Amino acid sequence: MRKRDQTPDGIGLFAKRILLERAVREDPEPEAFEGWLLERGATCDGDPGGAAFGAMARSIFEEWRLAHAMPDFSAWLERGAPSEDSNPFACGAPDTRADTATNSSASAAGIARATQGQ
């Protein structure tokens, strides 16, 4: 199996980080934010990887608009954007941190049920 080249992903994420850091540092007015982003993205278009800055500027603006349009999304961002997949047990994986004896008997019961018809 050939692995996918992730270089374009890295370039895009680098561009996004640069733009976000500049936005924090320069603190543009909310009503001028779209123009500010597009201008920053356009100034990098002549550079290698410059198209990534334009694409990421548009992506940041879309996320910014979404945050303003959806209060739940905005609140999630304010909480630090926690992710359920950072906790493997939130996705239905068995919790191996619990009592080992309980897990062993539950596993044995599950195996027994699965093999009953064989």
Beta strands, then each sheet from edge to edge (+ up, - down):
end
